[in-house]
Amino acid sequence: MMEFTWQLVLSLVVTAFFLGRLIEGWFARKELAKLEMEVDVISAMSAKLNAEVLELREVVK
């Protein structure tokens, strides 16, 4: 009976560990998607500013 109890405890600990890793991965993917959207916005702003700089350089010449 004692061996069964230790096996049960061990399996619960291992299950909790992997469940925690699964949840952690889900939150990490969610955060990564958010950061990727922010990078896309920054890239778009950068492209717009680069176009404006080129336009102003042409005006100055």
DSSP file (Angstrom, degrees, kcal/mol; ACC not computed):
  #  RESIDUE AA STRUCTURE BP1 BP2  ACC     N-H-->O    O-->H-N    N-H-->O    O-->H-N    TCO  KAPPA ALPHA  PHI   PSI    X-CA   Y-CA   Z-CA
    1    1 A M     >        0   0    0      0, 0.0     4,-1.9     0, 0.0     5,-0.1   0.000 360.0 360.0 360.0 -39.3    0.0    0.0    0.0
    2    2 A M  H  >  +     0   0    0      1,-0.2     4,-2.2     2,-0.2     5,-0.2   0.887 360.0  53.3 -63.9 -38.9    2.9    2.4    0.8
    3    3 A E  H  > S+     0   0    0      1,-0.2     4,-2.2     2,-0.2    -1,-0.2   0.899 107.6  51.3 -63.4 -40.1    4.4    1.8   -2.6
    4    4 A F  H  > S+     0   0    0      1,-0.2     4,-2.4     2,-0.2    -1,-0.2   0.895 108.2  52.3 -62.7 -40.9    1.2    2.7   -4.3
    5    5 A T  H  X S+     0   0    0     -4,-1.9     4,-2.7     2,-0.2    -2,-0.2   0.912 110.2  47.5 -62.8 -43.9    1.0    5.9   -2.3
    6    6 A W  H  X S+     0   0    0     -4,-2.2     4,-2.7     2,-0.2    -1,-0.2   0.881 111.7  50.5 -66.4 -37.2    4.5    6.9   -3.3
    7    7 A Q  H  X S+     0   0    0     -4,-2.2     4,-2.6     2,-0.2    -2,-0.2   0.903 111.5  48.6 -65.2 -40.1    3.7    6.1   -6.9
    8    8 A L  H  X S+     0   0    0     -4,-2.4     4,-2.3     2,-0.2    -2,-0.2   0.934 113.0  46.6 -64.9 -46.1    0.6    8.2   -6.7
    9    9 A V  H  X S+     0   0    0     -4,-2.7     4,-2.4     2,-0.2    -2,-0.2   0.928 113.8  48.7 -61.4 -45.6    2.4   11.2   -5.1
   10   10 A L  H  X S+     0   0    0     -4,-2.7     4,-2.6     1,-0.2     5,-0.2   0.914 111.5  48.9 -62.4 -43.7    5.2   10.9   -7.7
   11   11 A S  H  X S+     0   0    0     -4,-2.6     4,-2.4     1,-0.2    -1,-0.2   0.875 111.3  50.4 -66.3 -35.4    2.8   10.8  -10.6
   12   12 A L  H  X S+     0   0    0     -4,-2.3     4,-2.5     2,-0.2    -2,-0.2   0.899 111.3  48.5 -67.5 -39.6    0.9   13.8   -9.2
   13   13 A V  H  X S+     0   0    0     -4,-2.4     4,-2.3     2,-0.2    -2,-0.2   0.935 113.6  46.1 -64.8 -46.0    4.1   15.8   -8.8
   14   14 A V  H  X S+     0   0    0     -4,-2.6     4,-2.4     2,-0.2     5,-0.2   0.915 113.5  49.5 -64.0 -42.4    5.3   14.9  -12.4
   15   15 A T  H  X S+     0   0    0     -4,-2.4     4,-2.5    -5,-0.2    -2,-0.2   0.913 111.1  49.2 -62.2 -43.7    1.8   15.7  -13.8
   16   16 A A  H  X S+     0   0    0     -4,-2.5     4,-2.4     2,-0.2    -1,-0.2   0.891 110.2  52.1 -63.3 -39.3    1.8   19.1  -11.9
   17   17 A F  H  X S+     0   0    0     -4,-2.3     4,-2.2     2,-0.2    -2,-0.2   0.952 113.5  42.0 -61.5 -50.6    5.3   19.9  -13.3
   18   18 A F  H  X S+     0   0    0     -4,-2.4     4,-2.2     1,-0.2    -2,-0.2   0.853 113.4  52.8 -69.7 -33.4    4.3   19.2  -16.9
   19   19 A L  H  X S+     0   0    0     -4,-2.5     4,-2.4    -5,-0.2    -1,-0.2   0.908 109.2  50.3 -65.0 -40.9    1.0   21.0  -16.5
   20   20 A G  H  X S+     0   0    0     -4,-2.4     4,-2.6     1,-0.2    -2,-0.2   0.903 110.3  49.4 -61.6 -42.2    2.8   24.0  -15.2
   21   21 A R  H  X S+     0   0    0     -4,-2.2     4,-2.4     2,-0.2    -2,-0.2   0.883 110.2  51.6 -64.8 -38.0    5.2   23.9  -18.1
   22   22 A L  H  X S+     0   0    0     -4,-2.2     4,-2.0     2,-0.2    -2,-0.2   0.925 112.3  44.9 -63.8 -45.8    2.3   23.7  -20.5
   23   23 A I  H  X S+     0   0    0     -4,-2.4     4,-2.3     2,-0.2    -2,-0.2   0.906 112.4  52.2 -64.9 -42.1    0.6   26.7  -18.9
   24   24 A E  H  X S+     0   0    0     -4,-2.6     4,-2.2     1,-0.2    -2,-0.2   0.903 109.4  50.0 -60.1 -42.2    3.9   28.6  -18.9
   25   25 A G  H  X S+     0   0    0     -4,-2.4     4,-2.4     2,-0.2    -1,-0.2   0.873 108.1  53.2 -63.9 -38.2    4.3   27.8  -22.6
   26   26 A W  H  X S+     0   0    0     -4,-2.0     4,-2.1     2,-0.2    -2,-0.2   0.935 111.2  45.2 -63.5 -46.0    0.8   29.0  -23.4
   27   27 A F  H  X S+     0   0    0     -4,-2.3     4,-2.4     1,-0.2    -2,-0.2   0.875 111.7  53.3 -65.3 -36.4    1.5   32.4  -21.6
   28   28 A A  H  X S+     0   0    0     -4,-2.2     4,-2.5     2,-0.2    -2,-0.2   0.906 109.3  48.1 -65.3 -41.3    4.8   32.6  -23.4
   29   29 A R  H  X S+     0   0    0     -4,-2.4     4,-2.3     2,-0.2    -1,-0.2   0.891 111.2  51.2 -65.5 -38.2    3.2   32.1  -26.8
   30   30 A K  H  X S+     0   0    0     -4,-2.1     4,-1.7     2,-0.2    -2,-0.2   0.922 112.6  45.5 -64.4 -43.7    0.6   34.7  -25.9
   31   31 A E  H  X S+     0   0    0     -4,-2.4     4,-2.5     2,-0.2    -2,-0.2   0.884 111.0  53.8 -66.3 -39.4    3.3   37.2  -24.9
   32   32 A L  H  X S+     0   0    0     -4,-2.5     4,-2.5     1,-0.2    -2,-0.2   0.907 106.9  50.9 -62.3 -42.2    5.3   36.4  -28.0
   33   33 A A  H  X S+     0   0    0     -4,-2.3     4,-1.8     2,-0.2    -1,-0.2   0.897 110.4  50.2 -61.9 -39.9    2.3   37.2  -30.2
   34   34 A K  H  X S+     0   0    0     -4,-1.7     4,-1.9     1,-0.2    -2,-0.2   0.923 111.7  47.3 -63.9 -44.7    1.8   40.5  -28.5
   35   35 A L  H  X S+     0   0    0     -4,-2.5     4,-2.3     1,-0.2    -2,-0.2   0.869 108.6  54.9 -66.2 -36.6    5.5   41.4  -29.0
   36   36 A E  H  X S+     0   0    0     -4,-2.5     4,-2.1     2,-0.2    -1,-0.2   0.886 107.3  50.4 -63.9 -38.0    5.4   40.4  -32.6
   37   37 A M  H  X S+     0   0    0     -4,-1.8     4,-2.1     2,-0.2    -1,-0.2   0.906 109.7  50.6 -65.1 -40.8    2.5   42.8  -33.2
   38   38 A E  H  X S+     0   0    0     -4,-1.9     4,-2.5     1,-0.2    -2,-0.2   0.895 109.2  51.1 -63.6 -39.6    4.4   45.6  -31.5
   39   39 A V  H  X S+     0   0    0     -4,-2.3     4,-2.7     2,-0.2    -1,-0.2   0.898 108.5  52.1 -63.9 -40.4    7.4   44.9  -33.7
   40   40 A D  H  X S+     0   0    0     -4,-2.1     4,-2.2     2,-0.2    -2,-0.2   0.909 110.3  48.0 -62.1 -41.9    5.1   45.0  -36.8
   41   41 A V  H  X S+     0   0    0     -4,-2.1     4,-2.4     2,-0.2    -2,-0.2   0.928 112.9  47.7 -64.2 -45.2    3.8   48.4  -35.7
   42   42 A I  H  X S+     0   0    0     -4,-2.5     4,-2.5     1,-0.2    -2,-0.2   0.894 111.2  51.4 -63.8 -39.9    7.3   49.7  -35.0
   43   43 A S  H  X S+     0   0    0     -4,-2.7     4,-2.5     2,-0.2    -1,-0.2   0.904 110.0  49.0 -63.7 -41.7    8.5   48.4  -38.4
   44   44 A A  H  X S+     0   0    0     -4,-2.2     4,-2.2     2,-0.2    -2,-0.2   0.915 112.1  48.3 -64.4 -42.4    5.6   50.2  -40.2
   45   45 A M  H  X S+     0   0    0     -4,-2.4     4,-2.5     1,-0.2    -2,-0.2   0.904 111.3  51.1 -63.6 -40.8    6.3   53.4  -38.3
   46   46 A S  H  X S+     0   0    0     -4,-2.5     4,-2.6     2,-0.2    -2,-0.2   0.912 109.5  49.4 -63.5 -43.8   10.0   53.1  -39.3
   47   47 A A  H  X S+     0   0    0     -4,-2.5     4,-2.2     2,-0.2    -1,-0.2   0.903 111.4  49.9 -62.3 -40.8    9.2   52.6  -42.9
   48   48 A K  H  X S+     0   0    0     -4,-2.2     4,-2.0     2,-0.2    -2,-0.2   0.928 112.2  46.7 -63.7 -45.1    6.9   55.6  -42.9
   49   49 A L  H  X S+     0   0    0     -4,-2.5     4,-2.5     1,-0.2    -2,-0.2   0.886 110.3  53.2 -65.9 -38.8    9.6   57.8  -41.3
   50   50 A N  H  X S+     0   0    0     -4,-2.6     4,-2.4     1,-0.2    -1,-0.2   0.906 108.7  50.1 -61.7 -41.0   12.2   56.5  -43.7
   51   51 A A  H  X S+     0   0    0     -4,-2.2     4,-2.2     1,-0.2    -2,-0.2   0.905 111.0  49.1 -63.9 -40.8   10.0   57.5  -46.6
   52   52 A E  H  X S+     0   0    0     -4,-2.0     4,-2.6     2,-0.2    -2,-0.2   0.891 109.9  51.5 -65.1 -39.5    9.5   60.9  -45.2
   53   53 A V  H  X S+     0   0    0     -4,-2.5     4,-2.4     2,-0.2    -2,-0.2   0.928 110.5  48.4 -64.1 -44.2   13.2   61.4  -44.7
   54   54 A L  H  X S+     0   0    0     -4,-2.4     4,-1.9     1,-0.2    -1,-0.2   0.907 111.7  50.3 -61.9 -39.8   13.9   60.4  -48.3
   55   55 A E  H  X S+     0   0    0     -4,-2.2     4,-1.7     1,-0.2    -2,-0.2   0.916 111.2  47.9 -64.1 -43.1   11.2   62.8  -49.4
   56   56 A L  H  X S+     0   0    0     -4,-2.6     4,-2.4     1,-0.2    -2,-0.2   0.859 107.7  55.8 -67.3 -35.0   12.7   65.7  -47.3
   57   57 A R  H  X S+     0   0    0     -4,-2.4     4,-1.9     1,-0.2    -1,-0.2   0.893 107.3  50.0 -63.2 -39.2   16.2   64.9  -48.7
   58   58 A E  H  < S+     0   0    0     -4,-1.9    -1,-0.2     2,-0.2    -2,-0.2   0.876 110.5  49.7 -66.3 -37.0   14.8   65.4  -52.2
   59   59 A V  H  < S+     0   0    0     -4,-1.7    -2,-0.2     1,-0.2    -1,-0.2   0.902 110.4  50.2 -66.3 -41.4   13.2   68.7  -51.2
   60   60 A V  H  <        0   0    0     -4,-2.4    -2,-0.2     1,-0.3    -1,-0.2   0.856 360.0 360.0 -67.6 -35.8   16.5   69.9  -49.6
   61   61 A K     <        0   0    0     -4,-1.9    -1,-0.3    -5,-0.2    -2,-0.2   0.504 360.0 360.0 -65.4 360.0   18.6   69.0  -52.7
